[in-house]
Amino acid sequence: FSVVCSSVLSSGINAEYGVNVWLATITNSAPTPVKEVTMEMSVSGGGGRVKLAAPSTKQLSPFSPICPASPIQQVLLTTEETDGISFTLTYIYSGARETKSGTVVL
């Protein structure tokens, strides 16, 4: 189970519109499906506005090296530069609800 967060737009475009666009991608590397995935994100180091778009899906198929499953993708929009993005993931794995949290330092 992995989370990747990256900037979608370059800083030159961001400066023109005053918006930073981030894309969080969640993939499953386990042989068991992951269900009811929800992610909450917040930014640190700025007092700007934040908008979290709806995820592309809430389910992850089991990992398969032959036919990789589609990831969950979610867009985060911020109005100011940030030092990092904190996230909390809640999901059901092997019948048990689990919660993981972390910070992506930018």
Secondary structure, 3 states (H helix, E strand, C coil): CEEEEEECCCHHHHHHHCCEEEEEEEECCCCCCEEEEEEEEEEECCCCCEEECCCCCCCECCCCCCCCCCCEEEEEEECCCCCEEEEEEEEEECCEEEEEEEEEEC
